[in-house]
Amino acid sequence: MNQGFHFYTQYALVELLGRKAATPGELLEGIRSVPVTSIYYHTHEFLKKHHYLVPQPPNDFVLWLKDILHLERLGEAFLGVDTITFHSLEDLRAEFIRILEDYISEGGFVAQCPSGYEFQFMACRTFVLPTPYVAHDLAEFGQMLHKIGIHSLYFHVFEARIRLGITEENDFSAWLRGIGEEALAQEISQLDPYYMTLENLRSKLIGMVENRVQGR
Protein backbone atom coordinates (compact mmCIF):
# COMPACT_ATOMS: atom_id res chain seq x y z
CA MET A 1 0.00 0.00 0.00
CA ASN A 2 1.31 3.45 -0.95
CA GLN A 3 1.67 5.47 2.26
CA GLY A 4 2.89 8.50 0.34
CA PHE A 5 6.26 10.18 0.40
CA HIS A 6 6.79 12.17 3.59
CA PHE A 7 9.31 14.96 3.20
CA TYR A 8 11.73 15.57 6.06
CA THR A 9 14.25 18.30 6.66
CA GLN A 10 17.55 18.42 8.50
CA TYR A 11 19.29 20.96 10.70
CA ALA A 12 22.76 20.88 12.21
CA LEU A 13 24.11 22.04 15.56
CA VAL A 14 27.77 22.91 14.99
CA GLU A 15 30.39 22.08 17.61
CA LEU A 16 33.96 23.45 17.79
CA LEU A 17 36.18 20.52 18.81
CA GLY A 18 39.10 22.58 20.12
CA ARG A 19 41.58 20.85 17.81
CA LYS A 20 43.68 22.72 15.26
CA ALA A 21 46.11 21.86 12.46
CA ALA A 22 48.88 24.11 11.17
CA THR A 23 50.67 21.63 8.89
CA PRO A 24 49.73 18.65 6.67
CA GLY A 25 51.07 16.34 9.38
CA GLU A 26 48.80 17.88 12.00
CA LEU A 27 45.89 17.71 9.57
CA LEU A 28 46.60 13.98 9.16
CA GLU A 29 46.62 13.40 12.91
CA GLY A 30 43.43 15.37 13.28
CA ILE A 31 41.59 13.48 10.55
CA ARG A 32 42.72 10.21 12.15
CA SER A 33 41.37 11.06 15.59
CA VAL A 34 38.32 13.34 15.27
CA PRO A 35 34.86 11.78 15.51
CA VAL A 36 33.26 10.77 12.24
CA THR A 37 30.78 13.61 12.66
CA SER A 38 33.71 15.95 11.98
CA ILE A 39 34.45 14.24 8.67
CA TYR A 40 30.77 14.67 7.84
CA TYR A 41 30.81 18.34 8.76
CA HIS A 42 33.87 19.24 6.69
CA THR A 43 32.58 17.43 3.60
CA HIS A 44 28.81 17.03 3.42
CA GLU A 45 27.77 19.95 5.61
CA PHE A 46 30.02 22.07 3.39
CA LEU A 47 27.69 21.35 0.49
CA LYS A 48 24.80 23.02 2.27
CA LYS A 49 26.88 26.03 3.29
CA HIS A 50 28.13 26.55 -0.26
CA HIS A 51 25.33 25.01 -2.29
CA TYR A 52 25.60 27.78 -4.91
CA LEU A 53 29.09 26.64 -6.00
CA VAL A 54 29.43 24.65 -9.22
CA PRO A 55 30.89 22.49 -10.57
CA GLN A 56 31.48 20.02 -7.76
CA PRO A 57 32.20 22.10 -4.68
CA PRO A 58 35.36 21.31 -2.75
CA ASN A 59 35.38 20.68 0.97
CA ASP A 60 36.85 22.53 3.94
CA PHE A 61 40.10 20.56 3.67
CA VAL A 62 40.60 21.64 0.05
CA LEU A 63 40.01 25.30 0.81
CA TRP A 64 42.53 25.30 3.66
CA LEU A 65 45.21 23.36 1.78
CA LYS A 66 44.96 25.54 -1.32
CA ASP A 67 44.02 28.97 0.00
CA ILE A 68 45.98 29.01 3.28
CA LEU A 69 48.91 26.61 2.84
CA HIS A 70 49.07 27.09 -0.96
CA LEU A 71 49.72 23.37 -1.42
CA GLU A 72 48.15 23.06 -4.86
CA ARG A 73 49.12 19.44 -5.53
CA LEU A 74 47.85 18.22 -2.18
CA GLY A 75 44.73 20.34 -2.48
CA GLU A 76 44.02 18.90 -5.94
CA ALA A 77 44.39 15.39 -4.55
CA PHE A 78 41.71 16.17 -1.95
CA LEU A 79 39.57 17.82 -4.61
CA GLY A 80 39.80 14.67 -6.69
CA VAL A 81 38.11 12.58 -4.01
CA ASP A 82 34.69 11.72 -5.43
CA THR A 83 32.54 11.85 -2.32
CA ILE A 84 29.60 10.27 -4.10
CA THR A 85 31.40 6.94 -4.50
CA PHE A 86 31.95 6.31 -0.79
CA HIS A 87 29.55 4.05 1.09
CA SER A 88 30.54 5.34 4.53
CA LEU A 89 32.19 8.27 6.23
CA GLU A 90 34.86 5.95 7.63
CA ASP A 91 35.80 4.96 4.08
CA LEU A 92 35.99 8.64 3.19
CA ARG A 93 38.18 9.32 6.23
CA ALA A 94 40.49 6.45 5.17
CA GLU A 95 40.91 7.98 1.72
CA PHE A 96 41.91 11.36 3.15
CA ILE A 97 44.40 9.60 5.45
CA ARG A 98 45.86 7.69 2.50
CA ILE A 99 46.36 10.89 0.49
CA LEU A 100 48.10 12.66 3.37
CA GLU A 101 50.26 9.68 4.25
CA ASP A 102 51.38 9.33 0.62
CA TYR A 103 52.14 13.04 0.38
CA ILE A 104 54.20 13.06 3.58
CA SER A 105 56.04 9.80 2.83
CA GLU A 106 57.01 11.11 -0.61
CA GLY A 107 58.62 14.15 0.98
CA GLY A 108 56.00 16.62 -0.14
CA PHE A 109 56.60 20.28 0.61
CA VAL A 110 55.91 21.01 4.27
CA ALA A 111 54.12 24.27 4.91
CA GLN A 112 52.93 25.84 8.12
CA CYS A 113 50.11 28.33 8.16
CA PRO A 114 50.38 31.76 9.77
CA SER A 115 49.15 32.06 13.33
CA GLY A 116 45.41 32.48 13.41
CA TYR A 117 44.82 30.59 10.14
CA GLU A 118 44.99 27.05 11.50
CA PHE A 119 42.46 24.47 10.35
CA GLN A 120 39.76 24.32 13.00
CA PHE A 121 38.19 20.90 13.34
CA MET A 122 34.47 21.09 13.83
CA ALA A 123 31.65 18.60 14.06
CA CYS A 124 27.90 18.72 14.03
CA ARG A 125 24.89 17.00 15.50
CA THR A 126 22.08 16.64 13.00
CA PHE A 127 18.38 16.82 13.78
CA VAL A 128 15.78 15.42 11.39
CA LEU A 129 12.31 16.95 11.50
CA PRO A 130 9.12 16.25 9.55
CA THR A 131 7.71 18.84 7.17
CA PRO A 132 4.00 19.30 6.37
CA TYR A 133 4.56 18.08 2.82
CA VAL A 134 3.37 14.64 1.69
CA ALA A 135 3.01 13.28 -1.84
CA HIS A 136 0.65 10.40 -2.60
CA ASP A 137 1.27 10.17 -6.32
CA LEU A 138 3.68 11.42 -8.95
CA ALA A 139 1.78 14.63 -9.71
CA GLU A 140 1.72 15.59 -6.03
CA PHE A 141 5.39 14.69 -5.76
CA GLY A 142 6.21 17.26 -8.45
CA GLN A 143 4.12 19.88 -6.66
CA MET A 144 5.85 19.24 -3.33
CA LEU A 145 9.27 19.64 -4.94
CA HIS A 146 8.32 23.27 -5.61
CA LYS A 147 7.51 23.83 -1.93
CA ILE A 148 10.20 22.10 0.11
CA GLY A 149 13.31 23.95 1.32
CA ILE A 150 16.82 23.18 0.17
CA HIS A 151 17.61 21.46 3.49
CA SER A 152 14.86 18.95 2.79
CA LEU A 153 16.13 18.43 -0.75
CA TYR A 154 19.64 17.92 0.62
CA PHE A 155 18.43 15.41 3.19
CA HIS A 156 16.62 13.19 0.71
CA VAL A 157 19.30 13.28 -2.00
CA PHE A 158 22.72 13.68 -0.34
CA GLU A 159 22.16 12.45 3.19
CA ALA A 160 20.31 9.38 1.93
CA ARG A 161 23.42 8.05 0.23
CA ILE A 162 25.23 7.77 3.56
CA ARG A 163 22.16 6.75 5.56
CA LEU A 164 21.21 3.97 3.13
CA GLY A 165 24.79 2.95 2.42
CA ILE A 166 23.99 2.76 -1.31
CA THR A 167 25.83 5.34 -3.36
CA GLU A 168 23.57 5.11 -6.39
CA GLU A 169 20.29 5.42 -4.47
CA ASN A 170 18.40 8.24 -2.78
CA ASP A 171 15.08 8.55 -0.97
CA PHE A 172 13.24 9.85 -4.03
CA SER A 173 14.36 6.98 -6.26
CA ALA A 174 13.57 4.40 -3.58
CA TRP A 175 10.00 5.69 -3.24
CA LEU A 176 9.46 6.00 -6.99
CA ARG A 177 10.50 2.38 -7.46
CA GLY A 178 7.95 1.43 -4.83
CA ILE A 179 5.09 3.00 -6.81
CA GLY A 180 6.16 1.44 -10.09
CA GLU A 181 8.08 4.38 -11.57
CA GLU A 182 11.19 2.30 -12.23
CA ALA A 183 12.41 4.26 -15.27
CA LEU A 184 12.11 7.63 -13.53
CA ALA A 185 13.72 6.25 -10.37
CA GLN A 186 16.67 5.02 -12.39
CA GLU A 187 16.98 8.33 -14.23
CA ILE A 188 17.10 10.26 -10.95
CA SER A 189 19.60 7.80 -9.45
CA GLN A 190 21.95 8.49 -12.34
CA LEU A 191 22.05 12.23 -11.66
CA ASP A 192 25.27 13.53 -10.14
CA PRO A 193 23.96 16.14 -7.68
CA TYR A 194 27.48 17.27 -6.79
CA TYR A 195 27.78 19.02 -10.16
CA MET A 196 24.85 21.39 -9.78
CA THR A 197 23.50 23.80 -7.21
CA LEU A 198 20.66 22.64 -5.00
CA GLU A 199 18.25 24.98 -6.79
CA ASN A 200 19.37 23.65 -10.15
CA LEU A 201 18.90 20.14 -8.80
CA ARG A 202 15.37 21.05 -7.72
CA SER A 203 14.60 22.40 -11.20
CA LYS A 204 16.04 19.29 -12.82
CA LEU A 205 13.97 16.97 -10.64
CA ILE A 206 10.78 18.96 -11.21
CA GLY A 207 11.33 18.88 -14.97
CA MET A 208 11.90 15.11 -14.96
CA VAL A 209 8.79 14.45 -12.87
CA GLU A 210 6.56 16.80 -14.87
CA ASN A 211 7.72 15.32 -18.17
CA ARG A 212 6.78 11.88 -16.88
CA VAL A 213 3.34 13.07 -15.71
CA GLN A 214 2.61 14.85 -19.00
CA GLY A 215 3.83 11.89 -21.03
CA ARG A 216 1.13 9.58 -19.70
N, C-alpha and C positions, 0 to 999 in steps of 0.2 A: 504493500500500500504506500502511495506517495504521501509522505508527511510534509512535503514542501521543503524548500531550501530556506533555512533560517540564517540570516546574515548576522555575524558577530563583528565586534571591533576590538582593538587592542591598544592599550596604553602602557607606557613604561615609566617606572620610577628609577631614576638614574642614581647610581651610588659611586662616589669617588673612593677608590680602594686604598689610596695612600701609598701607592707604589709608582716609581718613576723609572725611566730609562733615558740615559744620555748617550749611549753608544749602541751599535748593533749587538754587541755581546750582552749588554744589560736588557735589550729588547728580547733577545732569545731567552734569557733566564726568566723574564717576566711572562712571556707567552707560555713557557713551560709550567709555571706555577700558579697563574691566576685561575680563578674558577671559570668554568666553561661559559658562564653568563657574560664574562668579559670578552671572550672571543665573539660571542653573539653580538654584543654591543658594538664592538669596533668594526664589524662587518655588516651584519644585517640591519641593525638599528641605523647605521650610516645611510642606508638606502632611503629610509623615511626622512632623515634630516636633509638629505640632498636629492630628493626625488626628481628635481628638475634637471639634473645633470644627465646628458647623453653624449656619446654612447655609454657603454657600461661604466657606471661610476666606480671610482676606486674605493678604497676603504681607508680608515684612519691611519693604518700602518703605512700605506703608500704615500699619503700626504706628508707624513712626518719624515719618512726616508728621503723623499724627493725635495720637498720644500724647505725643510729645516737642515737635514744633514747633507743634502745635495748629492746623495748616492743614487745616481740615475740607474745604474745597472741593477742594483739591489731593489730599487723601487719598481723597476720594470718587471723583475721576477715576481714580486708580490702582485703587481697589476695583472700578470699573466695567469694568476690562479683563478680558475673558472669556478666560482662559488656554487653555481647551479649543479655541478657534477658531484658534489659531496653529499653523502647520505647522512652524515652526522657532523656535529660541531667538533667532536674529538678528531675525526679524520681531517677536518679543515685545520685544526690546531697542529696536527702532525705534519701537514704539508708546509705550514709556515716555519715550523721547527727545522724541517729538512732543508728548506731554502737558506735559512740563516746559518745552519751548521755547515752547509756546503760553501757558502760565501766566506765564512770565517776560516775554515780549514784550507781553503785555496789561497789564503793570504790576502783577501779583499781589503781595499782601503779602509782603514779605521778612522772614523770621524767621531768627534764629540760635539754635541750641540752647545750653544751658548747657555749660560745660566738663565733659567727662567723659561727655556724652550724645550724642556724635557718632555718625553712622551708620558702622558698621565694615563695610567690604566684605570679604566672605569668599567662598571658592570651595570646591569639593570634587572629589575624584577618586573615581569610583565603581568598585566591584568587583562583578562578577556571578559568582555561584557556583551550581553545581547543588545541588538538594535531592534527597533520596531518593524523592521522590514522582513517580509516573508514572501517567497515566490512559490506558487503551486503549479505553475506550468511555464513553458518557455516564454510566452508573451509577457507574463508577469516578471519573469526573471530579467528580461531586457529592460522593463520599466524600473525595477529596483536598482539596476546598475547605474541609472541616471541619478538616483537619490542617495546612495551610500557615500560615506566619506572615504578619503584615500586610505585611512588607517584600516578600515574594513576591507577595502580592496587588497591592501598589503597583506593582511592577515590570511585571507583565503587563497592568495596566490603564492606569496613568498614564504610565509610562515608554515604553510601546509607542507611544503617540501621537506622541512626538517621534522615537523610533527608526525607526518606519515612515514617518513623514512624512504620515500619513493621520489627520486629526483624528477621523473617525468610526469608526475601527477600533481594535481591541486584539488582543492575542495570543489571548485566549479565543475571540473571534468568528472570527478567522482560522482557527483549528483546527476549530471547529465547522462552518464552511462546508465545510472539507475532508472532513469525515465525513458530509456530507449534511444537517446540521442547520441549514439555511438560515434557517428562521423564528426559531429560538432565537438564532442568531448575530445576526440583525438586531435582535431584541428587546434583546439585551445591548448592542449598539452604540448603541442609542438612549438608554441610561441616561446620566444626567449624574452621574458619580461625585463631582463637586466639591460636590454638595449633600447629601452624606451622609457619616457617619463611615466609616472603613475597615471597622469591624466590622458596621455596618449594610449596607455594600456586600456584605460576605461573606454575610450572611444573605439579602439580596435575591437574589444569584446562586444560592445553594443552593436557595432556594425555587423559582426559575425552572427550574433543572435538574431538581429532584425532581418538579415538576409535569409536566414533559415526559416523564420516565421513567414516571411513574405513569399518564400519559394514553395510553400505547401499548396 
